Amino acid sequence: MRWTLIGASDIAATRVIPAMREVGHEVVGVMSSSAERAERYAVANGLARQTDALGDALAWDADAVYISTTNAFHRDQAIEAMRAGRHVLCEKPLALEVDDALAMIAAAREADVVLGTNHHLRCAATLRTVARLVADGRIGEIVSVRVNHAVVLPERLRGWRLDRSIPGAGVVLDIAVHNADVVRFVTGAEVEQVATFVANSGLADGEVEDAAMTVARLRGGALATTHETFTVPYADTAVEVHGRLGSIYAIGVLTQDPVGTVVVRTSSGDEHVEVGEREDLYVVALREFAAAAKGDGRPAATGEDGAASLAIALAALESARTGSAERPVFQVAA
């Protein structure tokens, strides 16, 4: 598969370009809103082409685009790319409004191309093991879920994510949106209502939240809690799923690397579960996206998945603003 990069981003340089090359895909070139940045980025990453014009980038001979610009640009760039016949893998959040995400989904259907959301955590062998154990009924009916995604934001990423002047800044649309997808993925249940508190711990600018906690009610009645922050350097990330017959503890799993452990605890004691081959998460995502583009299967996270996680994150922000529990305005049909 031949790729055009829309966005000269850190994530593309550190994770996605290496993964593309590992699976044998070609990176044609990069588009950035800054011609100077595009040129520097192309040189640093060994790319033959660079531009600051989306139209020029879409004229290159490529099969797909990977969009990793700041969040406000995703909708228009994705729709233009899909109208040009390109498959689109877009970073999360898919957009800043649910209606925009739905417009992207509609554009993909109209152009008969694949739209994927880069919720990379779905590609972790650990979390796929958790989802399988839940689906197989290993711990019985789900009672509750806990997601701890407390990290410290690396210095090199302390730019637009902390800047109140940039649409989409803050920990909710950066990390809570991932956690929403993790809850949906491992449980197979939709989120029906959320109540959220946010805080500014002094890292982010002004009123931008750099920490949040959410309680969610899932379809079927189970509860889920998520904790996301940019300001905790020594916590361990974790996903816990508690059922009537047992509990699953996945420790150290909310990361970009293929690491972590999975333990099932029942009346028989603790069982350390083998998770199979631990592949690079982005390699898995790209392989499945390329297969979907050829008509075989679906991306690890579809456009619909991206819209659902966005709706949950936006409901969380609205709950923090109003002090009331809120319902996501978009849900995937049961």
C-alpha positions in Angstrom: 0.0 0.0 0.0 1.2 3.5 -0.8 0.6 6.2 1.7 0.5 10.0 1.8 0.9 11.6 5.3 -1.4 14.5 6.1 0.3 16.1 9.1 4.0 16.2 9.9 3.4 14.7 13.4 5.4 13.1 16.1 3.2 10.0 16.1 3.8 9.5 12.4 7.5 9.9 12.8 8.0 7.8 15.9 5.4 5.1 15.3 3.5 5.0 12.0 6.2 5.5 9.5 8.4 2.7 11.0 5.3 0.5 11.1 4.5 1.2 7.5 8.0 0.3 6.4 7.9 -2.8 8.5 4.8 -4.2 6.7 6.3 -3.2 3.3 4.2 -0.2 2.6 5.6 2.9 0.9 5.4 6.4 2.3 5.1 8.7 -0.7 5.4 12.0 1.0 4.1 14.4 3.6 1.8 17.4 3.7 2.0 20.0 6.4 0.4 23.5 6.7 4.0 24.8 7.0 6.2 24.3 3.9 9.3 24.7 6.0 8.1 22.1 8.5 7.2 19.7 5.6 10.6 20.1 4.1 12.4 19.4 7.4 10.1 16.5 8.2 10.7 14.9 4.7 14.4 15.1 5.1 14.4 13.7 8.7 12.2 10.8 7.7 13.6 10.0 4.3 10.5 11.1 2.3 10.8 12.0 -1.4 8.0 14.5 -1.5 6.6 17.3 0.7 4.1 20.1 0.3 1.9 22.5 2.2 -1.1 22.1 -0.1 -3.6 19.3 0.4 -4.5 19.3 -3.3 -0.9 18.7 -4.3 -0.6 15.8 -1.8 -3.8 14.2 -3.1 -2.4 14.3 -6.6 0.4 12.0 -5.7 0.1 8.3 -6.7 -1.1 6.8 -3.4 -3.7 4.4 -2.2 -4.4 5.9 1.2 -3.8 8.8 3.5 -2.9 8.8 7.2 -4.2 12.0 8.9 -2.5 13.1 12.1 -3.0 16.9 12.0 -4.6 18.7 14.9 -8.1 17.7 15.6 -10.0 20.6 14.0 -8.7 19.7 10.5 -9.6 16.0 10.4 -13.1 16.3 8.9 -12.3 18.5 5.9 -9.0 16.7 5.1 -10.6 13.3 5.4 -13.6 14.1 3.2 -11.4 15.7 0.5 -9.1 12.7 0.5 -12.0 10.2 0.3 -13.6 12.2 -2.6 -10.2 11.9 -4.3 -10.5 8.1 -4.0 -8.2 7.6 -1.1 -8.7 5.2 1.8 -8.3 7.1 5.1 -6.8 6.2 8.4 -7.4 9.1 10.8 -6.1 9.8 14.2 -8.5 10.0 17.1 -10.6 11.9 17.9 -12.1 11.4 14.5 -13.5 15.0 14.6 -14.6 17.6 17.1 -18.3 17.2 16.6 -20.4 14.0 16.1 -22.1 15.4 13.0 -18.6 15.9 11.5 -17.7 12.3 12.2 -21.0 11.2 10.7 -20.2 13.3 7.6 -16.9 11.5 7.3 -18.5 8.1 7.5 -21.0 9.1 4.9 -18.2 10.4 2.6 -16.4 7.0 2.9 -19.6 5.1 1.9 -20.3 7.5 -1.0 -16.7 7.1 -2.3 -16.6 3.4 -1.6 -13.4 3.7 0.4 -12.3 2.5 3.9 -12.4 4.9 6.8 -10.5 3.8 10.0 -9.9 5.4 13.3 -6.4 4.9 14.8 -7.5 3.6 18.2 -4.2 1.6 18.4 -5.0 0.0 21.8 -7.4 -2.4 20.1 -4.4 -3.9 18.4 -2.7 -4.9 21.7 -2.5 -8.6 22.1 -3.3 -8.1 25.8 -6.5 -6.2 25.3 -7.6 -8.6 22.5 -7.1 -11.4 25.0 -9.2 -9.5 27.6 -12.0 -9.0 25.0 -11.9 -12.7 24.0 -12.0 -13.8 27.7 -15.1 -11.6 28.3 -16.8 -12.7 25.1 -16.2 -16.4 26.0 -17.9 -15.9 29.3 -14.8 -16.7 31.3 -15.8 -14.3 34.1 -19.6 -14.4 33.6 -21.9 -11.5 33.5 -20.0 -8.2 33.6 -20.6 -6.1 36.7 -18.0 -3.3 36.4 -14.9 -2.1 34.5 -12.0 0.1 35.7 -9.6 1.8 33.4 -6.6 3.6 34.8 -4.8 5.6 32.1 -2.8 8.0 34.4 0.5 9.0 32.7 2.8 12.0 32.4 2.7 13.8 29.1 6.2 13.8 27.5 7.9 17.1 27.2 8.0 16.9 23.4 4.2 16.6 23.3 3.4 19.6 25.5 2.2 21.8 22.7 -1.3 22.1 21.3 -2.7 19.5 23.8 -2.3 22.0 26.6 -3.2 25.2 24.7 -6.7 26.5 25.2 -6.5 28.4 21.9 -6.3 25.1 20.0 -9.7 23.3 19.4 -9.6 19.8 20.9 -7.0 20.5 23.5 -7.1 18.6 26.8 -6.9 15.2 28.3 -10.5 14.2 27.5 -10.2 14.3 23.7 -6.6 13.0 23.9 -6.9 10.1 26.3 -10.4 9.7 27.6 -11.5 9.1 24.0 -9.1 6.1 23.9 -10.5 4.9 27.2 -14.0 5.1 25.9 -13.0 2.9 23.0 -11.3 0.4 25.3 -14.4 0.0 27.4 -16.5 -0.6 24.3 -13.9 -3.0 22.9 -13.3 -5.2 25.9 -16.9 -5.4 27.0 -18.8 -5.3 23.6 -21.3 -3.0 25.3 -22.3 0.6 24.4 -21.9 3.5 26.9 -25.3 4.9 27.6 -24.6 7.6 30.2 -21.5 9.4 31.7 -20.7 11.6 34.6 -17.3 13.3 34.6 -15.2 15.6 36.7 -12.2 17.4 35.3 -9.3 19.3 36.8 -6.4 21.5 35.8 -3.4 20.4 37.8 -1.2 23.1 36.6 0.3 21.5 33.4 -2.3 22.7 30.9 -3.0 26.3 30.0 -5.9 28.2 31.6 -9.1 26.2 31.7 -7.9 23.2 29.7 -8.3 20.0 31.7 -5.2 17.9 32.2 -7.0 15.3 34.4 -10.4 13.7 34.4 -12.4 10.9 36.0 -15.6 9.4 34.6 -18.3 7.0 35.7 -20.2 5.5 32.9 -23.3 3.2 32.7 -23.1 0.6 30.1 -26.0 -1.0 28.1 -27.1 -3.9 30.3 -26.4 -2.0 33.6 -22.7 -2.5 34.3 -20.7 0.5 35.5 -17.3 1.6 34.2 -14.8 4.1 35.6 -12.0 5.8 33.8 -9.1 7.9 35.0 -7.0 9.9 32.6 -4.4 12.4 33.3 -1.3 14.1 31.9 0.3 14.7 35.3 1.0 11.3 37.0 4.5 10.0 36.3 4.6 6.8 38.4 1.2 5.1 38.1 0.7 1.8 36.2 -1.9 1.7 33.5 -4.5 -1.0 33.9 -7.8 -2.4 32.7 -9.9 -4.4 35.2 -13.1 -6.2 34.2 -15.1 -7.7 37.0 -17.8 -10.4 36.5 -20.0 -12.6 38.6 -17.6 -15.5 38.1 -14.3 -13.8 38.3 -12.1 -10.8 37.4 -9.6 -10.0 34.7 -6.6 -7.8 35.6 -4.6 -6.4 32.6 -1.7 -4.4 34.0 0.6 -2.1 32.0 -1.4 -2.5 28.9 -2.5 1.1 28.0 0.7 2.0 26.1 2.0 2.2 22.5 4.2 -0.8 23.1 3.3 -4.5 23.1 3.7 -5.0 26.8 1.7 -5.9 29.9 0.2 -8.9 31.6 -3.3 -10.5 31.9 -4.4 -12.4 35.0 -7.8 -14.1 35.5 -8.9 -14.4 39.1 -11.6 -16.9 40.0 -12.4 -19.2 42.9 -9.6 -21.4 41.6 -7.1 -18.7 42.2 -5.0 -16.6 39.8 -4.2 -17.7 36.2 -1.6 -15.8 34.2 -3.0 -15.9 30.6 -0.7 -16.2 27.6 -1.6 -13.5 25.1 0.1 -14.9 22.0 2.4 -13.1 19.7 3.1 -9.5 20.9 3.3 -7.5 17.7 3.8 -3.8 17.3 0.3 -2.3 17.7 0.7 0.0 14.6 1.9 -2.9 12.5 -1.3 -4.8 13.4 -3.4 -1.7 12.7 -1.9 -1.1 9.3 -2.1 -4.8 8.3 -5.8 -4.9 9.1 -6.5 -1.6 7.4 -4.7 -2.7 4.2 -6.7 -5.9 4.2 -9.9 -4.0 4.6 -9.0 -1.7 1.7 -8.7 -4.9 -0.4 -12.2 -6.0 0.7 -11.0 -8.5 3.4 -12.4 -7.7 6.8 -12.5 -4.3 8.5 -10.1 -2.0 10.2 -9.3 -2.6 13.8 -11.4 0.5 14.6 -13.9 1.7 12.0 -15.2 5.2 11.4 -18.3 4.2 13.4 -16.1 3.2 16.3 -14.4 6.6 16.1 -17.7 8.3 16.1 -18.9 6.4 19.2 -15.8 7.1 21.2 -16.0 10.8 20.2 -19.6 11.0 21.3 -18.7 9.5 24.7 -15.8 12.0 25.1 -18.0 14.9 24.2 -20.7 13.8 26.6 -17.9 13.6 29.3 -16.9 17.2 28.6 -20.6 18.3 28.7 -21.0 16.5 32.0 -18.0 18.3 33.4 -19.5 21.6 32.3 -23.0 21.0 33.5 -22.4 18.9 36.6 -25.0 16.4 35.3 -24.9 12.9 33.9 -25.0 13.1 30.1 -25.9 10.6 27.3 -23.7 10.3 24.2 -25.5 11.7 21.2 -24.4 9.0 18.9 -24.4 5.3 19.6 -23.7 2.4 17.2 -26.8 0.4 16.7 -27.1 -2.7 18.8 
